[in-house]
Amino acid sequence: MLKSHELFGFMSPTLANDILNYTFETEKPTYRAILKAVADAKHLRPVFLERQSRVERHASMLSMLARPNLDLAAGTLLRTWLVKKHTDMLVDFLDALGIPNEKGVVEDLPASVDDAKLKTAIETLVTKYPPEVVSVYLNAFNDMNEANWPNLKTMLESDARLQLGAH
């Protein structure tokens, strides 16, 4: 099971940049918090990063977000991007599992889910959304939630469509 910082290390540079660009354009408070966390980790003032071109700044930010000490920042960035940009995917997954949710957000997850329902839910996602985005979501979902479903972990490890770095 991959931690948030590991997801940034394994995902394609294109997707990682898409996440940062989306956050830069639509979620300014989150972007500023991530920028500050990266600057702090580099022992710099945020203004130093802000003065760089966006391409250079994002390359620097992404290299840092792949490090264990910035796992919390990486997780915040992923959660924001998933909940705000990919609400439909989150809702489709939870609805396919029969889990009540509000725009893809759940208060209490069941301790386990049925294998057949999980396979159907994953099939729905993989046929409807880009496989790498699905993989990032499912890995983040399994890592960030208290309910770690062993059958989801097994599917993430065994289904080639859900392997990061293969896309």
C-alpha positions as CSV (number, residue, x, y, z in Angstrom):
1,M,0.0,0.0,0.0
2,L,1.4,3.3,-1.1
3,K,1.6,6.4,1.1
4,S,0.7,9.8,-0.3
5,H,4.4,10.8,-0.9
6,E,5.0,7.5,-2.6
7,L,2.1,8.1,-5.0
8,F,3.8,11.3,-6.1
9,G,7.0,9.3,-6.7
10,F,5.3,6.7,-8.8
11,M,2.7,8.7,-10.8
12,S,3.5,10.2,-14.2
13,P,5.0,13.7,-14.3
14,T,2.0,14.7,-16.4
15,L,-0.5,13.7,-13.8
16,A,1.6,15.2,-11.0
17,N,1.7,18.5,-12.8
18,D,-2.0,18.3,-13.5
19,I,-2.7,18.0,-9.8
20,L,-0.5,21.0,-9.0
21,N,-1.9,23.1,-11.8
22,Y,-5.5,22.3,-10.9
23,T,-4.7,23.3,-7.3
24,F,-2.9,26.5,-8.4
25,E,-5.8,27.5,-10.6
26,T,-8.8,26.6,-8.4
27,E,-7.7,25.9,-4.8
28,K,-5.4,28.8,-3.9
29,P,-5.5,28.3,-0.1
30,T,-4.4,24.7,-0.5
31,Y,-1.8,25.6,-3.0
32,R,-0.3,28.2,-0.7
33,A,-0.2,25.7,2.2
34,I,1.6,23.2,0.0
35,L,4.0,25.8,-1.2
36,K,4.7,26.9,2.3
37,A,5.3,23.3,3.4
38,V,7.7,22.7,0.6
39,A,9.5,26.0,1.3
40,D,9.8,25.1,5.0
41,A,11.2,21.7,4.1
42,K,13.8,23.3,1.9
43,H,14.6,25.9,4.6
44,L,13.4,28.7,2.2
45,R,10.9,31.5,2.4
46,P,7.9,30.8,0.2
47,V,8.6,34.0,-1.8
48,F,11.7,32.3,-3.1
49,L,9.6,29.6,-4.8
50,E,6.9,32.1,-5.8
51,R,9.5,34.1,-7.8
52,Q,10.4,31.0,-9.9
53,S,8.5,30.2,-13.1
54,R,5.6,28.0,-12.5
55,V,7.3,25.1,-14.4
56,E,10.4,25.4,-12.3
57,R,8.5,25.9,-9.0
58,H,6.3,22.8,-9.7
59,A,9.2,20.6,-10.6
60,S,10.8,21.6,-7.2
61,M,7.6,21.1,-5.3
62,L,6.9,17.7,-6.9
63,S,10.4,16.4,-6.1
64,M,9.8,17.4,-2.4
65,L,6.3,16.0,-2.3
66,A,7.7,12.6,-3.1
67,R,9.7,12.6,0.2
68,P,8.4,11.0,3.4
69,N,8.7,14.2,5.5
70,L,6.1,15.8,3.3
71,D,3.5,13.0,3.4
72,L,1.0,15.1,5.2
73,A,1.2,17.9,2.5
74,A,1.1,15.3,-0.3
75,G,-2.0,13.8,1.3
76,T,-3.7,17.1,1.6
77,L,-3.0,17.9,-2.0
78,L,-4.3,14.6,-3.2
79,R,-7.5,14.8,-1.1
80,T,-8.2,18.3,-2.3
81,W,-7.7,17.3,-6.0
82,L,-9.8,14.1,-5.7
83,V,-12.7,15.6,-3.8
84,K,-12.9,18.8,-5.8
85,K,-11.9,17.7,-9.4
86,H,-13.0,14.0,-9.4
87,T,-16.2,14.1,-7.3
88,D,-18.0,12.0,-10.0
89,M,-15.4,9.2,-9.7
90,L,-15.6,9.1,-5.9
91,V,-19.4,9.0,-6.0
92,D,-19.4,6.3,-8.7
93,F,-17.1,4.1,-6.6
94,L,-19.0,4.5,-3.3
95,D,-22.4,4.1,-5.0
96,A,-21.3,0.9,-6.7
97,L,-20.3,-0.4,-3.3
98,G,-23.6,0.7,-1.8
99,I,-21.9,3.1,0.7
100,P,-23.9,6.2,1.5
101,N,-21.9,9.4,0.7
102,E,-22.3,13.1,0.1
103,K,-20.5,14.1,-3.1
104,G,-17.9,11.3,-2.6
105,V,-17.3,12.0,1.1
106,V,-18.2,9.4,3.7
107,E,-18.5,9.7,7.5
108,D,-18.1,6.0,8.4
109,L,-16.8,3.3,6.1
110,P,-17.6,-0.3,6.6
111,A,-14.9,-2.5,8.0
112,S,-15.0,-4.6,4.9
113,V,-16.7,-4.9,1.5
114,D,-17.8,-7.8,-0.6
115,D,-15.3,-9.0,-3.2
116,A,-17.8,-9.1,-6.0
117,K,-19.1,-5.5,-5.3
118,L,-15.5,-4.3,-5.1
119,K,-14.6,-5.9,-8.5
120,T,-17.7,-4.3,-10.1
121,A,-16.9,-0.9,-8.6
122,I,-13.3,-1.0,-9.8
123,E,-14.5,-2.2,-13.3
124,T,-16.8,0.8,-13.4
125,L,-14.0,3.2,-12.6
126,V,-11.5,1.7,-15.0
127,T,-13.9,1.8,-17.9
128,K,-15.1,5.3,-17.2
129,Y,-12.0,7.2,-16.0
130,P,-8.2,7.3,-16.9
131,P,-6.6,4.2,-15.3
132,E,-3.8,6.2,-13.6
133,V,-6.3,8.6,-12.0
134,V,-8.2,5.5,-10.8
135,S,-5.1,4.0,-9.4
136,V,-4.1,7.1,-7.5
137,Y,-7.6,7.4,-6.1
138,L,-7.8,3.8,-4.9
139,N,-4.3,3.8,-3.4
140,A,-5.1,7.1,-1.6
141,F,-8.5,5.8,-0.5
142,N,-6.9,2.7,1.0
143,D,-4.1,4.6,2.7
144,M,-6.0,7.6,4.0
145,N,-9.0,5.8,5.5
146,E,-9.2,4.0,8.7
147,A,-10.9,1.0,7.1
148,N,-8.1,-0.8,5.2
149,W,-9.8,-3.4,3.1
150,P,-7.5,-6.4,2.4
151,N,-9.4,-7.2,-0.8
152,L,-8.7,-3.7,-2.2
153,K,-5.1,-4.0,-1.2
154,T,-4.9,-7.3,-3.1
155,M,-6.5,-5.9,-6.2
156,L,-4.2,-2.9,-6.2
157,E,-1.2,-5.2,-6.0
158,S,-2.4,-7.7,-8.6
159,D,-4.5,-5.8,-11.3
160,A,-2.0,-4.5,-13.9
161,R,-4.5,-1.7,-14.8
162,L,-4.1,-0.3,-11.3
163,Q,-0.3,-0.3,-11.2
164,L,1.3,3.2,-11.1
165,G,4.2,3.7,-13.5
166,A,2.6,1.3,-16.0
167,H,0.6,4.1,-17.7
